[in-house]
Amino acid sequence: MTHRHYPAHPLAIFSTLWQYRQLVWQLTKRDVIGRYRGSLLGFLWSFLHPIVMLAVYTFVFSVVFKARWGAGEASSRTEFAVMLFAGLITFNLFSECVNRAPALILSNVSYVKKIVFPLEIMPWVILGAAIFHGFISAGVLIIFFALLHQYVPWTVILLPLVWLPLLLFTMGLSWFLASTGVFVRDIGQVVSILTTVMLFLSPVFYPVAALPEQYRPWLHLNPLTFILEQVRNVVIWGFQPDWPGWALYLVGSLVVATLGFAWFQKTRRGFADVV
């Protein structure tokens, strides 16, 4: 067992996903179904939860705090709701994975004892569940936008492509946190705090232009800022993504994914000794 080789090169990230694609699909389906098992409304919660949260956030920020995204008073509240929802969908896709990652191995101890089980696919499973809910929420957003404006920009089909670098970045963090969470149990609490901080330090509730100019470069250091802006470009404004920036983000995300995957593969030999 200690001499078993776990490939850690970049190509292994995708080769293992392809090799175990059926297993990933089954585990992802079980994860999604298990979340709603026993509930009266079942999958309807996938639609109700983002809608309810959208209503709460919109009321608090546009009614209580009088927040406005644009200048038009008549449409400012609906515009704020659409902008906010687009940001929340993308942020939740990221935060769901990184918040679950630290406890991922600890909550599946039985798999650790099985030498032949590919533990490296577990972060793919939580990502798959997050993507499922993300696309449902995106569908709700598109329907809401279509009802408001009687059209949907064609660039909305680019949303999966815009998300791609974020998904790879999230996978890298998930592999790192899943491994580190085995050895440092407090990491889950730290990650929970940091994701809450990131929520308010990302342009989810406000545009980048709302910040004083001297602070904007700092906001762009946030890895979520670029993707949040591109999501709004393709889903709401009908603009194509910033392709050079997207390509640069993709390269950086591949580096993060490779490092996170390599860390997971190198440290997994110690999982059985700790759990």
N, C-alpha and C positions, 0 to 999 in steps of 0.2 A: 504493500500500500504506500509506503513512504517513498518507493522508487517509481511510482506511477508518474508518467510525464503528462503535464497539462500544458498544451500549446498556448503561448501568450503573444504570438505575433499578430499584427493587424488583420491579416486575412482570416485568422481563426475566429475573429468576431463574427464574421458573416458566414463562414463555413459551418460553424457550430449551429448557428441559427437555421441555416438551410437543412443541415443534417437532422436536426431535431424539431423541424417545423411542425410536424403533426403533434408532438408532445407539447410544444409551446401553445399550439392552438387549443388542445384539450384542457390544459391547465388554465389558460386564459379564460376559456368558456366557463370552467368550473368556478374561477374567481369571480366572474361577473354574476353568474347565477347564484352563487353562494351569498353574495351581498344582499340579494333580495329574497332569499329563501325564507318562507314563513310569513312574509309581509302581505298584507291584504291587497295593496296596490301593485306589488311586484315591480316590473320594469317601468311602470308609470312614474316611479320616483326619479328615474333618470331624467325625465322632462320636468317634473315638479320642482326638484331641488334647485337647478340653476335659475328657473323662473322666479321662485320665491326669493332666492338670494339677490337676484337682479332687482326685484321690487324693493327689498329692504335697503340695499345699497343706494339705489336711485332716490328713494325717499329721504334717507339720511343726508346724502351729499347734495341733492338738488333742491330739497324742500327745507330741511333744517339748516344746512350750512350754505344754502343758496349758491351751490357750485354750478358753474356753467362751462360748457366746452367751447361753444361758439358764441357769436355776438347776437344772433337773432333771438329775441325774447320769446317769440311765438313757438319756435321749434326747439328751443334750447334744452328742454327737459327730455324730449324724446331723443334728441341727438346725444345728450349725455348718457342716456340709457344704452343706446347702441354702442357708443364708444367704450363705456364701462364694461359691457357684456363681452365685447371682443377681447378686451384686456384680461378679464377674469378667466375666460375660457383657456387662453394660452397660459396664463400663470398657473391655473389649477392643473393643467396637464403636466407642468414641471413640478409643482409642489407635491402632488399626490405621489409621484414616484420617489422623490428624495425623502419625503417624510416616512414612507413605508420601508425604504431600503435598509435603515439601520437594524430593524427587527426581522428582516426577511429570512435570514438563515436561522435565527433563534426560534422563529415560529414554524420552521420546517426541519426540526432536528432529525426526524426519522430519515430524511433524505441524505443527511450528512453521513449516516452510518452505512449507506449503500454505496459501495465503491464505484459501481457502474453508473450511478445517477449523475447526469451533467448539471451540477449546481450552477454553472455559469449561465444557464438559460433562465434562472429565476427572475433576474431583473427584466428580462424580455417579457415575462408574464405580467408583471405589474405595469410595465409600459403598455402592453397590449390592452389591459383593462382601462388604463388612463386614456388611451387613444379612442377606445369605444365610447367612453363618456364624453370625450372632447368632441367627437364628430356629432354625437346627438345634440350637444349644446350648440355646436356650430349650425346644425340644421334649424334649431329653434331661432337662432340669431338671423339666419338668412330669411326664414319665413316672416319674422317680425319686421325685418328691413323691407321685404317685398310688400308687406301690407302698408307700410308707411309711405313708400316711395313708388310703388307700382312698377318696380323694375329691380333686377339684380345685376350688378356688373359682371361681365364675362370673366373678369380676372379672379373671381371667387374660386374657379377651378384650380388656381395656383396655390391655394391654401395648403394642401399636403406638402407641396414642394417647399413652401416657406417654412413650414414646421420642421422639415427634415434636419437642418443643422441643430435645432433645439433638441430634437429627439436623440441625436447622437451625443450631444453634450450632456443631456440628462442621463443617458445610459452610462457614460463614463463616471459621473458622480454616483450613480446608483451602485455600480460595481464596487467603487471605492468605499462607499458608506456601508454596503452590505457586509463587506469583509471587515472593516474597522469596527462595526457594531458588535461583532462576535467577541472582540477582545476588549473593547472599551464600551461598556454598557450605557454610559452617560451620553454617548454621541447622539442618541435619539432625541434627548431633551434639548441639546444644543442646536440640532438641526431644526427642530420645531420653532425655536425662538428666532433663528436666523431667517427662516422662510417667512415668518410673520413680519420681520423687519424689512425683508426684501419686497414684500407686498406693497409697503408704503414708500419704499425707495425706488420703485419702478413706476414708469408712466402708465399705471393702470387706472388711477382715479383722476389723473390730470395729464395734459400734454406736456411734452418736453419744453415747449415754448412758454409754459406758465412759470418756469423757473427763471430767476435772474440769469443773465447771460454768463456771468462768471462761474455759475454752478453747473451749467449744462454739460461741460466736458466730464465732470465727475459722474453725472447720471449716465453718460454713455459708456462709462467703465463697467456698469452693471451689464452682465451678459444677457439679460432679458430685454433690455431697452430696444436694441436693434430689431429683434424679432417682433416685439409688440408693435412697433411702428410699421413694420412690413405687413403684418397681419391686417392692420387697419387700412393700409394702402390697397391691398388686393380685395378685401371683403367689403369695404365701405366706400372708399374714394374711387375705386376702379383704376388705380395706377398699377403698373407692373412693379415688381420688386426692384430694389437697388441691386442689380445682378453682381457688380464687382464686390459690393459689401457682403452680399449673400455668399459668394464664392470664398471670400476671406473667412467668413464665419464658419463655413463648412469645413475648411482646412483646419481651423482651430478646434472645431468640435471633434474632428477625426483624431486629432492629437490627444484631446482629453479622453475620448472613448478608448483609445489605445492604451493610454497610461492607466486608466481605471481598470480596464480588462486585465492588463498585465499584473497590476497589484493584486487583483482578486485571485488570479491563477497562481501567483507566487505564494500567497498567504493561506490558501485554502487547505494546505497540508496540515495546518495547525488547528483547523476547525474541530475535528473530532476530539482533540485533547482538551478543548475548552468547554464545549457544550456537553 
